[in-house]
Amino acid sequence: MAEEIITIERHILERQRTYPEATGVFSSLLYDIALVAKIIARETTRAGLVEILGLAGKMNIQGEQQMKLDVFANETMVRVNSYTGRLAAMASEEVPGIIHIPEGYPTGPYVLVFDPLDGSSNIDVNVSIGTIFGVYRRRSAEGPATMEDFMQPGRDLVAAGYVIYGSSTMMVYSTGNGVHGFTLDPGVGEFLLSHPDIHIPQTPKYYSVNQGNERRWSDGVLRFTHWLQGMDEAEPRESLSGRYIGSLVADFHRNLLDGGIYYYPSSPKRPEGKLRLLYEAAPLAFIAENAGGAASNGWQRILDVVPESLHQRVPLYIGNRELVEKAEAFIARYDG
């Protein structure tokens, strides 16, 4: 018997039918994001040919030079979602403030946060990169969105996901009821269900961290890493293999499927952490928890952290629940 083929559109619509009160707006928004992913995937596979590799000559809000493909990805997400009437506003890692819906167009019940192209420093060397997104229900009643609509903890997300552009393009998302992965078939131009109901394996394989920063780590983080390596004599364990790509989406995706932990600790250079709460940490934490894992800033669940600004940074420990809880224990014991 032939295996059933399920497109992302069909999957989204079938999920919608389980909510009798659904209007279809949310489902259409998810499919809009899938469309953006297809457009970005098309450009990433031929980036060198169309001369959009390299720097665009602009600086983003983080003070980092924007890549040309960064700019394209950001503009694509904004253009596709500005005129549909499904969003009240957007916020991007690449833009200083709220991205409002153009005057004269209707606003909708949701706000969208996104990192248009995570891992962009890897573009020129053909390493996997990705898009991360999160969707919240707006808090304000009507009209243009306000900052209050974005200052929501990750536990209030109604959907989150990411797209990884690598040897194949995959979109992984959750609406709070399981995590599902879809692989883009470039021949038909459609995302097809390839990884239904993803759960992080209970037996982890990998730890992912930039050990070039080891000299800046706290005692707790250093001891936790030694424990992962099987070097803690007080608590011996089988050593995990170290794998670090340097694209958050790629490192997270591998550990989601194979088991493990990714972490980017705080340091004297970055005491607040490096990763952005709204655009990176919270959406991926939502995915991790819905796949049976966990995410923490080292002492608090990421999904409970209430943002204080659009571009707030946090430390991040994410992956297998046991490993995340162990990281918190080491930090509490040695850094408290």
N, C-alpha and C positions, 0 to 999 in steps of 0.2 A: 504493500500500500504506500502511495506517495506521501511524503511528509507535507503537512499543511503549511501553506505560505501565508504569513500574517504581516501586512504592511503596518507601518506606524500609524497611518491614518485610521485603519480598521481597529487597531488596538486602542487608540485614544477614544474612538466612538463607542466601542464596546464597553470601555470603562465608564463612559458618560451615562450609558443606559442603566447603570446600577444606582444612579442618583436621579430619581424621578423629577426632582425640582430643578435639575440642570437646564440652563438656557442655551448651552452650546458655546458661549463666549470663551470660557476657560479652555475647552477643547480646541477651539479655533486658534487661540493664542499659542498653545503647545505646537500646533501644526505650523504656525507662522515661524516659530523658532526653528523647527525642523527645516523649513525652507531656507532660512538664513544659513543654517549649517551646510546645506547643499551648495549654496552659492560660494561660501568661504572655502569649502572643500574643493570646488572647481578651481579656485584661484590658487590654493596651496599646492595643488598638483602640477601647476604650470607656472609657478611664481617666477622662476628664472626666465622663462620664455617671454613673459609679458613685462619684465623689468620692474617687478614690485618687490624684489628682495632689497635688503639694505635699509639705511636710515632715511626717514622722511624729512629730517631737518627740523622737527618740532620736538618740544618737550611736553610730557604729560604732567598731570597734577603731582605725580610722585617725584618729579625732577629727573625722570629717566627719558632718554631719547626714544622717540617713537619710531618703530619700524614702518615701512610703507605698507606692509601687509596688516599691521596693527590698525592703521588709519582706515584701510579698506574694510576690515572686519567691523570696526566700530561704526562706520558710516552705514554699512549694510544693515546691521542690527537696528539702528535708529530709523533708517528710511522704511524698512519693511514694517515696523511697528508703530510708526507715528500717525498713520492715517486710518487705522482700522476701527477706531472707537472702542477697542478692548482695554486700553491702558489709560491711566490718569497721568502717568509720567514714567520716566526711566532714569536710572543712574548707572554710570559706567566708570570703571576704573580709570579710563583715559580722559575723563571730563571733570572739571573742578566742581560744578554744581549740578542741580537737578536738570534733567533734559525734559523740558515741558512739551506737551503736545502743541503743534502749531495752531495759532489763532484761527478760528473758523472751523476747526475739526472737532468732532465729539470726543469726550473723555469717557473712559470705562471704569470698571470696578477694581482693576488690579494695577500694581506697580511692578516694574521689572528691574532687577539689578543684574549686572553682568560684567564679566571680564572678557572682552571680545577675543583676545588672543593671548592666552596664558603660555609662558615659556618662549616668548618672542625672541629672546636672545639666541635661541637655538635654530631660528629659521634658516639662517645662511648655511648651516652645517647639516641640514636635512634630518634633524631630530624631531620626534613627535612633539606636536604642540596641541593646544586645545582651546575651547570656549567653555566658560562656566556661567551658569545662570540660576537665578532664583526668582520666584514669583510670590508676592504678598498681596493679600486683599487690602485695599486702601482703607485707612481709618477715617479720613475726612469725608464729609457727607457728599459733596459735589464740587464741580468746578475744577480749577487747577489744583494739582496735588501740592501738598505742603511737606516740610521736612518731617513732620510727625508720621507721615505715611511710610517713610523709610526707616525711622528709628525703631524698628521692631526686632525682637530677638528671633533667632533662627527657628525656635520652636513654633513660631507663627507662620512659617512658610507654608504655602499651599502646594508648591511644586518646586523642585530643584533638579538640576541635571548638569551634564557636561557633554561636550563632543570632543573626541580625540581624533586628530588628523595624523595618521601614520601610514603603515603599510596598507591598512584599510581605514575607512572612516566609520567610527561608531558613535552613536548617540545613546547615552544612558540617562534615564530619568526616573523620578519617583514622585507620586502625588500623595505619599504617606501610606500607601498600601502596596508594599513590595517595590523592588527595584528591577527594572527591565532594560535590556540592552538591544540595540538595533544596529545592524551593519548596512552601510550604504552599498547597494548594487549599482555601480556606475553605468552599467549597460541599460538599465531600465529607469535610472534616476530616482530610486525609491529606497527608503530605509525599510529593511525587513527584520522581523523579530529573530534574533540569533541567540540571545542569552535571557530566557525568561526567568523571573523570580530569582535574582542573584542573591546569594548569601556568602559572606566572607567565610572561607574555610576555617574551622576551629583550630586546626593545626597550622600555625604560621610558617612561612618559608623565609621571608625577607625582612630586613630593616633598611629604611631609606633615609639617609641624612647626609648632609654635606660635611664630611669629616675634616675638610680643610678649615673649618671654623672651630675645631676642637679646642684650641688654645683659649678660646673665649667662653667656653661652656662653664656653667656652674658645677660644683662638686656633685650635685644630685644627678644632673644630666650625664656627666662623665661616668659616674658609677652605674647608671641605668644602661648606658651603652656597653660598658664592660660586662654587665649581666647578660645582655643580648648576645654578646660574643662568647659567652660561656667562661668568662674570666673572673667571675665573682666566686671566691672560694667559700664564702658563707652560704651562698645559694647557687650551687653548680647547676647548669642546664646545658642542653644541646645548643651549640652555637647556631645562630641564624646566618644566612648569607647576606652580605651587604650588596645592595643594588641602588644606585642613585643616578638618575638621568638629568635632573635639574629642571625638568618641566613638571610642575606640580600635578597636572592632570595625568601625565604619563606614569609618574611614580604611584599616584593614588590608584589609577586604573589597574596596574599590575597587582598591587596588594589587595585590591577589591576582589580580583579573580583568583589569586593564588594564596592570599593570606599574608599578613605582615603589618608593619607599622611604618608610617612616614612621620617625621617630626622636624620642625624648624624652631629650635628654642630661642628664647630671648638671649641677649648678650649685652655686655657693657656698651657695645657700639649701637645696638638696637634693643634697649631695655623694654620697649613696648612691643617687641616682636617685629616680624617682617611682613607677614601675609595679611591681606586685607580681610577684615571680618565680613563685610557685606558681600563682596564679590567672589571670595575664594573660600574662606574658612566655613562660614555658615552653610552655604549650599552643599559643599562636600560633606559636612557633618550630618546634614539631613539625609544624604545618600547613605553614609556609613551606618547611621543608626537604623535606617530602614532595611539595611542588609545584615543586621545583627551585630554591628560593630559599635564603636564609640569615638568621640572626639572631645578633646579637652585643650585648655590653654596651659595646662600643667597643674591647675588647682580647681578649675571650674569647668563644667560642661559647656562646650562652645555654644550649643543651642540656647543656653540660658543667659548668655552675655548680651546685654542691651546696648546697642550702638549709641555712641555719643556724638559721632560725626560720620559723614559719608565715607571718609577714607581712613577710618580707624584701623590700626594694625593690631595683630595679636600673635603670640606664640601659638603653635599648633602641634598637637600629637593626635594622630588619626589612624584608625585601622582596627585590628583585633581588639575586642573589649579587654581581654586579659592583659594585653601589653600596654594599652592606654592607662588602665588602672595601676599597673606596676610602675609606669612612669610617674604618675601622681604620687605614689607611695615613696619612691626614691626622692622626689623633689621635696615632699613634706618632711622626710626624715633628715635630709642633709642640707637643705636650703632654707628650711623654715626658721 
